[in-house]
Amino acid sequence: MNGVGLAAMTALLVVPASAGLLLVLVSGYRLGARLNVGATLLSLLAAVTLFWGRPEANLYLRVDDFNLYLIVLNNLVSFTTSVFSVSYIAHELETGRLTPTYLRFYHAMYQALIFAMNLAFLANNIGLLWVAIELATLITVLMVGLYRTHAALEAAWKYFILGSVGIALALFGTILVYVAAQPVMGEGLPAMAWDQLFVHAAAFDPALLNLAFVFLLIGYGTKVGLAPLHAWLPDAHAEGPTPISAVLSGLLLNVALYAVLRFKMLMSANPAALAPGPLMVGLGLLSLVFAGLMLYRRGDIKRLFAYSSIEHMGIMTFAFGMGGPLANFAGLLHMAMHSLTKSAIFFAVGHISQVKGTQRISAIRGLTTTHPMLGWGLVAGVVAIAGMPPFGVFMSEFLVVSSTFARQPLLALPLVLGLLLAFGTLLWRVHGIAFGKPDGGPVVPVQASTLPMLTHLALVLVAGIWLPGPLVDWFKNVAVLLG
């Protein structure tokens, strides 16, 4: 089975890299879109194949319970987003917002982004992890500025500058971890391999680990979009193509949080090191409450859901900071539920902004009357992301709140306050969008594939009602690994 696992792991890197190079040469839209979907489907099948066989870890790549869960989630959402982008990008091409040259660039960069995210999850080397996240950042910067408008280029530059500061801090933290490992493990690649670092972490200099984690949390926390390091995120969501918004919220933020959690596990293995939990709890709560307040002031529908992403990354960071089997379980479940739900929302929002010709919330009214499928899909997505039953986000948020009440009741008060702020704002906003009086103008027909949106919402609904036993056992095992 190791041979099967090795082939699958290789395919997760080779398929998107090869497809990206091929798509640079494909000028026809239909062929390019089909190749893009086909490549993401192959990557998804390779990810699922890892369930039946895992390769042995080497100094560069590794598959374990934690990253396997995220690899499958990453490639599932990448696949459904590529299906959504077929009809979305076709409309952009028809209206002249994209040219055939930029279309080739979009498809090639999409596959390059999948390659970078897969590499980050598979990396067994702290330096390779940094390189993969930096590569994903640079690719995303280019895609955010794809429309070449003033606002898009400004958003791309803001993302590039803030992201570069964050990744530089993360690099310094990575170097400090290597410096802490060197006296114990010697020079060379073994002192950078996750599986070797965990074994020897108890003997590392705790002062160096403490300093390293502060830089790593701030550096990668910038990529997560935690307040007050979040300034790039709303602009990047609002100005880039909507499929990239879906990938940003649903996947790329998870990649950065995954890096933080790997280093948190390393810190937890050293009993003399700083407890990483309080720092993560503080940033998580700040992000949650800040985003809840800022949601009231958003007039752009994509910016609204960008701040919702900041809120939910705050919830996850808070849960993992609390630690323990229940809170970690809730954080893992919330990562999956948020990825599926938020990407479904952006699928709906992308087509809504196309048929309405605007992203201004004040100009989008009565969608359940004018475009019932999109309107009701958005309603279901907002109900789910707001944490209402029976969707899976309710279950994960309930576990976070109940765990916090049991262990730290005082922390539960700002946690619940932030959740209620976001809950009220999102329902208030979606009421006018979905049920307000239509503007009376002509109803523009929509050529949209709603299957990706409906698939995600169905998965989130099923997860809120029933989780398979093997999946629960898997989450429990990973929750224990996280400490």
C-alpha positions as CSV (number, residue, x, y, z in Angstrom):
1,M,0.0,0.0,0.0
2,N,3.0,2.3,0.4
3,G,3.4,2.3,-3.4
4,V,-0.2,3.4,-3.8
5,G,0.3,6.1,-1.2
6,L,3.5,7.3,-2.8
7,A,1.9,7.5,-6.2
8,A,-1.1,9.5,-4.8
9,M,1.2,11.9,-2.9
10,T,3.3,12.4,-6.1
11,A,0.1,13.0,-8.1
12,L,-1.0,15.7,-5.7
13,L,2.1,17.7,-6.7
14,V,2.7,16.6,-10.3
15,V,-0.9,16.9,-11.6
16,P,-1.5,20.6,-10.7
17,A,2.1,21.6,-11.6
18,S,1.8,19.9,-15.0
19,A,-1.7,21.2,-15.6
20,G,-0.5,24.7,-14.9
21,L,2.2,24.5,-17.4
22,L,-0.2,23.1,-20.0
23,L,-2.9,25.6,-19.4
24,V,-0.5,28.5,-20.2
25,L,-0.6,27.3,-23.8
26,V,-4.3,26.7,-24.1
27,S,-6.1,29.8,-25.5
28,G,-9.6,28.3,-26.0
29,Y,-11.9,29.0,-23.1
30,R,-13.9,25.7,-23.2
31,L,-10.8,23.5,-23.5
32,G,-9.0,25.4,-20.8
33,A,-12.0,25.2,-18.4
34,R,-12.4,21.5,-19.0
35,L,-8.7,20.8,-18.4
36,N,-8.8,22.9,-15.3
37,V,-11.8,20.9,-13.9
38,G,-10.2,17.6,-15.0
39,A,-6.9,18.4,-13.3
40,T,-8.6,19.3,-10.0
41,L,-10.7,16.1,-10.2
42,L,-7.5,14.1,-10.6
43,S,-6.0,15.8,-7.6
44,L,-9.1,15.1,-5.5
45,L,-9.0,11.4,-6.5
46,A,-5.3,11.3,-5.5
47,A,-6.1,12.9,-2.1
48,V,-8.9,10.3,-1.5
49,T,-6.6,7.5,-2.5
50,L,-4.4,8.3,0.5
51,F,-7.1,6.8,2.8
52,W,-6.1,3.4,1.4
53,G,-2.3,3.8,1.7
54,R,0.1,6.3,3.1
55,P,3.7,6.6,2.0
56,E,6.5,6.5,4.5
57,A,7.6,10.0,5.6
58,N,10.9,11.3,4.3
59,L,12.8,14.5,5.1
60,Y,10.7,16.5,2.7
61,L,7.1,15.1,2.6
62,R,4.8,13.4,5.1
63,V,1.2,12.3,5.4
64,D,-0.4,11.9,8.8
65,D,-4.0,12.1,10.2
66,F,-3.9,15.8,10.6
67,N,-2.7,16.9,7.1
68,L,-4.7,14.1,5.4
69,Y,-7.9,15.6,6.6
70,L,-6.9,19.0,5.2
71,I,-5.5,17.7,2.0
72,V,-8.9,16.0,1.1
73,L,-10.8,19.2,2.1
74,N,-8.4,21.4,0.1
75,N,-8.8,19.3,-3.1
76,L,-12.6,18.9,-2.7
77,V,-13.2,22.7,-2.5
78,S,-10.6,23.3,-5.3
79,F,-12.6,20.9,-7.5
80,T,-16.0,22.4,-6.8
81,T,-14.6,25.9,-7.2
82,S,-13.2,25.0,-10.6
83,V,-16.6,23.7,-11.6
84,F,-18.2,27.0,-10.4
85,S,-15.6,29.1,-12.2
86,V,-16.6,27.5,-15.6
87,S,-19.8,29.6,-15.8
88,Y,-18.5,32.5,-13.8
89,I,-15.4,33.1,-15.9
90,A,-17.4,32.5,-19.1
91,H,-19.6,35.6,-18.1
92,E,-16.5,37.6,-17.4
93,L,-15.1,36.8,-20.8
94,E,-18.4,37.7,-22.6
95,T,-18.6,41.0,-20.8
96,G,-15.0,41.9,-21.6
97,R,-13.7,42.0,-18.0
98,L,-11.3,39.3,-18.9
99,T,-9.4,38.8,-22.2
100,P,-8.2,35.4,-23.6
101,T,-4.7,36.2,-22.4
102,Y,-5.8,36.8,-18.9
103,L,-7.9,33.7,-19.1
104,R,-4.9,31.5,-19.8
105,F,-3.2,33.2,-16.9
106,Y,-6.1,32.6,-14.6
107,H,-6.3,28.8,-15.3
108,A,-2.5,28.4,-15.0
109,M,-2.3,30.3,-11.8
110,Y,-5.3,28.4,-10.4
111,Q,-3.4,25.1,-10.8
112,A,-0.2,26.7,-9.4
113,L,-2.2,27.7,-6.3
114,I,-3.4,24.2,-5.8
115,F,0.1,22.9,-6.1
116,A,1.4,25.4,-3.5
117,M,-1.4,24.6,-1.0
118,N,-0.9,20.8,-1.5
119,L,2.8,21.2,-1.0
120,A,2.3,23.2,2.2
121,F,0.1,20.5,3.7
122,L,2.4,17.7,2.6
123,A,5.6,19.4,3.7
124,N,7.6,17.6,6.4
125,N,10.2,20.3,6.4
126,I,9.6,23.7,8.2
127,G,11.6,25.5,5.5
128,L,9.6,23.8,2.7
129,L,6.4,24.8,4.5
130,W,7.5,28.4,4.5
131,V,8.4,28.3,0.8
132,A,5.0,26.8,-0.1
133,I,3.0,29.4,1.8
134,E,5.1,32.2,0.3
135,L,4.5,30.7,-3.2
136,A,0.7,30.5,-2.5
137,T,0.8,34.2,-1.3
138,L,2.6,35.4,-4.5
139,I,0.2,33.5,-6.7
140,T,-2.8,34.9,-4.9
141,V,-1.5,38.4,-5.2
142,L,-1.3,38.0,-9.0
143,M,-4.8,36.7,-9.1
144,V,-6.3,39.4,-6.9
145,G,-5.1,42.0,-9.4
146,L,-6.4,40.0,-12.4
147,Y,-8.9,42.6,-13.5
148,R,-6.2,45.3,-13.7
149,T,-8.5,48.0,-12.4
150,H,-7.1,50.6,-10.0
151,A,-8.9,49.1,-7.0
152,A,-7.8,45.6,-7.9
153,L,-4.1,46.6,-8.3
154,E,-4.3,48.5,-5.0
155,A,-5.7,45.5,-3.3
156,A,-3.0,43.3,-4.7
157,W,-0.3,45.6,-3.6
158,K,-1.7,45.9,-0.1
159,Y,-1.9,42.1,0.1
160,F,1.7,41.8,-1.3
161,I,3.1,44.4,1.2
162,L,1.3,43.1,4.3
163,G,1.8,39.5,3.2
164,S,5.5,40.1,2.7
165,V,5.9,41.5,6.2
166,G,4.1,38.5,7.7
167,I,6.0,35.9,5.7
168,A,9.3,37.7,6.7
169,L,8.4,37.4,10.4
170,A,7.4,33.8,9.9
171,L,10.8,33.1,8.2
172,F,12.6,34.6,11.2
173,G,10.6,32.4,13.5
174,T,11.4,29.3,11.4
175,I,15.1,30.1,11.6
176,L,14.8,30.4,15.3
177,V,13.2,26.9,15.6
178,Y,16.1,25.5,13.5
179,V,18.6,27.3,15.8
180,A,16.9,25.8,18.8
181,A,17.0,22.3,17.3
182,Q,20.6,22.5,16.1
183,P,22.4,21.9,19.4
184,V,20.2,18.8,20.0
185,M,19.9,17.3,16.5
186,G,22.9,18.7,14.7
187,E,23.1,20.5,11.4
188,G,21.2,19.5,8.3
189,L,17.7,18.5,7.1
190,P,16.8,16.2,10.1
191,A,16.7,19.3,12.3
192,M,14.0,20.8,10.0
193,A,11.8,17.7,9.7
194,W,8.5,17.8,11.6
195,D,8.6,14.1,12.7
196,Q,12.1,14.5,14.0
197,L,11.5,17.8,15.7
198,F,8.6,16.4,17.7
199,V,10.7,13.6,19.0
200,H,13.4,15.9,20.3
201,A,11.4,19.0,21.1
202,A,11.5,18.5,24.9
203,A,15.3,19.1,24.8
204,F,15.2,22.4,22.9
205,D,16.0,25.7,24.4
206,P,12.6,27.0,25.7
207,A,13.6,30.7,25.4
208,L,14.4,30.3,21.7
209,L,11.1,28.4,21.2
210,N,9.1,31.1,22.9
211,L,10.6,33.9,20.8
212,A,10.2,31.8,17.6
213,F,6.5,31.2,18.3
214,V,5.7,34.9,18.8
215,F,7.2,35.6,15.4
216,L,5.5,32.6,13.8
217,L,2.1,33.5,15.3
218,I,2.3,37.1,14.1
219,G,3.8,36.1,10.7
220,Y,1.4,33.3,9.8
221,G,-1.4,35.1,11.7
222,T,-1.2,37.8,9.1
223,K,-2.0,35.1,6.5
224,V,-4.8,33.8,8.7
225,G,-6.4,37.2,8.6
226,L,-6.5,37.7,12.4
227,A,-7.1,41.2,13.8
228,P,-5.3,43.5,13.8
229,L,-3.3,41.8,11.0
230,H,-6.3,41.5,8.7
231,A,-6.2,44.7,6.6
232,W,-5.4,43.0,3.3
233,L,-8.2,40.5,3.5
234,P,-11.4,42.6,2.8
235,D,-9.8,44.3,-0.2
236,A,-8.5,41.0,-1.7
237,H,-11.9,39.4,-1.4
238,A,-13.7,42.4,-2.9
239,E,-11.5,43.1,-5.9
240,G,-10.4,39.7,-7.0
241,P,-12.4,37.2,-9.1
242,T,-15.0,35.5,-7.0
243,P,-13.5,31.9,-7.4
244,I,-10.3,33.3,-5.8
245,S,-12.5,34.7,-2.9
246,A,-13.9,31.3,-2.4
247,V,-10.4,29.7,-2.4
248,L,-9.0,32.4,-0.1
249,S,-11.7,32.0,2.5
250,G,-12.3,28.3,2.2
251,L,-8.7,27.1,1.8
252,L,-5.8,29.5,1.9
253,L,-6.6,30.8,5.4
254,N,-6.7,27.2,6.6
255,V,-3.1,26.6,5.2
256,A,-1.7,29.5,7.3
257,L,-3.6,28.3,10.4
258,Y,-2.3,24.8,9.8
259,A,1.2,26.1,10.0
260,V,0.5,27.8,13.3
261,L,-1.0,24.6,14.7
262,R,2.1,22.6,13.6
263,F,4.3,24.9,15.6
264,K,1.9,24.9,18.5
265,M,2.3,21.1,18.7
266,L,6.0,21.6,18.8
267,M,5.7,24.1,21.7
268,S,3.4,21.8,23.6
269,A,6.0,19.0,23.3
270,N,8.4,21.2,25.4
271,P,7.2,21.4,29.0
272,A,9.4,24.4,29.8
273,A,8.3,26.5,26.8
274,L,5.6,29.2,26.8
275,A,2.1,28.0,26.7
276,P,0.8,29.0,23.2
277,G,-2.8,28.8,24.2
278,P,-3.3,32.2,25.8
279,L,-1.8,34.1,22.9
280,M,-4.1,32.3,20.4
281,V,-7.1,32.7,22.6
282,G,-6.4,36.5,22.8
283,L,-6.0,36.9,19.1
284,G,-9.0,34.7,18.4
285,L,-11.3,36.7,20.7
286,L,-10.1,40.0,19.3
287,S,-10.7,38.9,15.7
288,L,-14.2,37.5,16.6
289,V,-15.4,40.6,18.4
290,F,-13.8,43.1,16.0
291,A,-15.3,41.3,12.9
292,G,-18.7,41.2,14.6
293,L,-18.6,45.0,15.0
294,M,-17.2,45.7,11.5
295,L,-19.9,43.6,9.8
296,Y,-22.5,46.4,10.5
297,R,-20.6,48.9,8.4
298,R,-20.1,46.9,5.2
299,G,-21.8,48.1,2.1
300,D,-20.1,45.6,-0.3
301,I,-21.4,42.1,-0.3
302,K,-18.0,40.5,-0.8
303,R,-16.4,42.6,1.9
304,L,-19.3,41.6,4.2
305,F,-18.4,37.9,3.9
306,A,-14.7,38.7,4.0
307,Y,-15.2,40.1,7.5
308,S,-17.3,37.0,8.3
309,S,-14.1,35.0,7.4
310,I,-12.1,37.0,9.9
311,E,-14.8,36.1,12.5
312,H,-14.6,32.4,11.8
313,M,-10.8,32.3,11.7
314,G,-11.0,33.9,15.1
315,I,-13.3,31.2,16.4
316,M,-11.0,28.5,15.1
317,T,-7.9,30.2,16.6
318,F,-9.7,30.6,19.9
319,A,-10.8,26.9,19.9
320,F,-7.3,25.6,19.2
321,G,-5.9,28.0,21.8
322,M,-8.2,26.6,24.4
323,G,-6.9,23.2,23.5
324,G,-8.1,19.9,25.0
325,P,-9.9,17.1,23.1
326,L,-13.3,18.8,22.9
327,A,-12.1,22.3,21.8
328,N,-9.7,20.8,19.3
329,F,-12.4,18.6,17.9
330,A,-14.6,21.6,17.6
331,G,-11.9,23.6,15.9
332,L,-11.2,20.8,13.4
333,L,-14.9,20.5,12.6
334,H,-15.3,24.2,12.3
335,M,-12.4,24.3,9.7
336,A,-14.3,21.9,7.5
337,M,-17.7,23.5,8.0
338,H,-16.5,27.0,7.4
339,S,-14.6,26.0,4.2
340,L,-17.6,24.3,2.7
341,T,-20.1,27.0,3.8
342,K,-18.2,30.1,3.0
343,S,-17.2,28.8,-0.5
344,A,-20.9,28.0,-1.1
345,I,-21.8,31.6,-0.2
346,F,-19.2,33.0,-2.5
347,F,-20.5,30.7,-5.3
348,A,-23.9,32.4,-4.9
349,V,-22.4,35.9,-4.4
350,G,-20.3,35.6,-7.6
351,H,-23.3,35.0,-9.8
352,I,-25.5,37.5,-7.9
353,S,-23.0,40.3,-8.5
354,Q,-22.9,39.3,-12.2
355,V,-26.7,39.4,-12.7
356,K,-27.1,42.6,-10.7
357,G,-24.0,44.2,-12.2
358,T,-22.9,45.4,-8.8
359,Q,-21.5,44.3,-5.4
360,R,-23.3,47.0,-3.5
361,I,-25.7,45.5,-0.9
362,S,-28.1,48.5,-1.3
363,A,-28.6,47.6,-5.0
364,I,-29.3,43.9,-4.5
365,R,-32.9,43.3,-3.4
366,G,-35.5,40.6,-3.6
367,L,-33.3,37.8,-4.9
368,T,-35.8,35.1,-3.9
369,T,-38.3,36.7,-6.3
370,T,-36.0,37.6,-9.2
371,H,-33.5,34.7,-9.0
372,P,-35.0,32.1,-6.6
373,M,-32.2,29.5,-6.8
374,L,-29.5,32.0,-6.0
375,G,-31.6,33.8,-3.5
376,W,-32.5,30.8,-1.5
377,G,-29.0,29.4,-1.8
378,L,-27.6,32.5,-0.3
379,V,-30.2,32.4,2.5
380,A,-29.3,28.8,3.3
381,G,-25.6,29.7,3.3
382,V,-26.0,32.7,5.6
383,V,-28.3,30.7,7.9
384,A,-25.5,28.0,8.0
385,I,-22.6,30.4,8.5
386,A,-24.5,32.4,11.2
387,G,-24.5,29.2,13.3
388,M,-28.1,28.2,13.2
389,P,-29.2,24.5,13.4
390,P,-29.4,22.1,11.8
391,F,-26.2,23.0,9.9
392,G,-22.8,21.8,10.8
393,V,-21.5,25.3,11.9
394,F,-24.0,25.3,14.7
395,M,-22.6,22.0,16.0
396,S,-19.0,23.2,15.9
397,E,-19.8,26.6,17.5
398,F,-21.9,24.8,20.2
399,L,-19.0,22.6,21.1
400,V,-16.6,25.6,21.3
401,V,-19.0,27.5,23.6
402,S,-19.9,24.6,25.8
403,S,-16.2,23.7,26.2
404,T,-15.4,27.3,27.1
405,F,-18.2,27.5,29.6
406,A,-17.0,24.4,31.3
407,R,-13.4,25.5,31.6
408,Q,-13.2,29.3,31.4
409,P,-16.7,30.8,32.0
410,L,-15.4,34.4,31.9
411,L,-14.0,33.9,28.4
412,A,-17.3,32.5,27.3
413,L,-18.9,36.0,27.7
414,P,-16.9,37.8,24.9
415,L,-17.1,34.7,22.8
416,V,-20.9,34.6,22.9
417,L,-21.0,38.4,22.4
418,G,-19.0,38.1,19.2
419,L,-21.1,35.3,17.9
420,L,-24.3,37.2,18.6
421,L,-23.0,40.3,16.9
422,A,-22.2,38.4,13.8
423,F,-25.4,36.4,13.9
424,G,-27.6,39.5,14.1
425,T,-25.7,41.4,11.4
426,L,-25.7,38.6,8.8
427,L,-29.4,37.9,9.2
428,W,-30.3,41.6,9.0
429,R,-28.2,41.9,5.8
430,V,-29.6,38.8,4.1
431,H,-33.2,39.8,4.8
432,G,-33.1,42.8,2.5
433,I,-30.9,41.1,-0.1
434,A,-33.2,38.1,-0.3
435,F,-36.7,39.4,0.7
436,G,-36.6,43.1,0.0
437,K,-38.6,44.8,-2.8
438,P,-36.9,44.2,-6.2
439,D,-35.7,47.4,-8.0
440,G,-38.2,46.9,-10.8
441,G,-35.6,46.7,-13.5
442,P,-35.4,43.9,-16.1
443,V,-34.6,40.5,-14.7
444,V,-31.3,39.4,-16.2
445,P,-31.2,35.6,-16.8
446,V,-28.3,33.8,-15.0
447,Q,-26.2,31.2,-16.7
448,A,-24.9,29.7,-13.5
449,S,-23.9,26.2,-12.3
450,T,-25.6,25.9,-8.9
451,L,-24.4,22.3,-8.4
452,P,-21.2,23.3,-6.4
453,M,-23.2,25.5,-4.1
454,L,-25.9,22.9,-3.5
455,T,-23.3,20.2,-2.9
456,H,-21.5,22.2,-0.3
457,L,-24.7,23.2,1.5
458,A,-25.9,19.5,1.5
459,L,-22.7,18.4,3.0
460,V,-22.9,21.0,5.8
461,L,-26.5,20.1,6.4
462,V,-25.7,16.4,6.7
463,A,-22.8,17.1,9.0
464,G,-25.1,19.1,11.3
465,I,-27.4,16.1,11.6
466,W,-25.1,13.1,11.5
467,L,-21.3,12.5,11.4
468,P,-20.2,9.0,10.4
469,G,-18.5,7.1,13.2
470,P,-15.1,6.7,11.4
471,L,-15.0,10.4,10.8
472,V,-15.7,11.2,14.5
473,D,-13.0,8.8,15.5
474,W,-10.6,10.4,13.0
475,F,-11.3,13.9,14.4
476,K,-10.8,12.6,18.0
477,N,-7.5,11.2,17.1
478,V,-6.3,14.4,15.5
479,A,-7.7,16.4,18.4
480,V,-5.4,14.4,20.7
481,L,-2.4,14.9,18.4
482,L,-3.0,18.7,18.7
483,G,-2.5,18.5,22.5
